[in-house]
């Protein structure tokens, strides 16, 4: 097996992020940032959902002396892991170490400091698992055991969003 250049993995990761961003948009999320970075680290996707995906918030109605339930927008800080078959880290899951979680949490804090109007939104840390396979190496007649949430083709590869894990870990900073 030949070693691929580092640029291949960078491009592959970007294609995986593109797929996840498109899927999030198709499910009602608005992409606020891609590859948000600061000295602490980088967050692949920051998305906001303003209806249905948010939490209910109770607000007092002083005129009618009653409580109103409104849907509050929610922010998702999404880490995307794009891997080929035969990877060493459980499809990217084991790469989300406590140290990586802390870096993402601190970076999210920087984002919220830069956008204080979103600082009171409920936040969660999601993980997306994307598998890539070179199209020319697909085995005819073999089907995946798990249906992909979304698929795309790019640069001779097929990308499959295999798993999206909402609230995969808690804020650690």
Beta strands, then each sheet from edge to edge (+ up, - down):
strand 1: 30-38
strand 2: 41-49
strand 3: 55-61
strand 4: 66-72
strand 5: 74-84
strand 6: 122-134
strand 7: 150-154
strand 8: 157-169
sheet 1: 1+ 2- 5+ 6+ 8- 7+
sheet 2: 3+ 4-
end
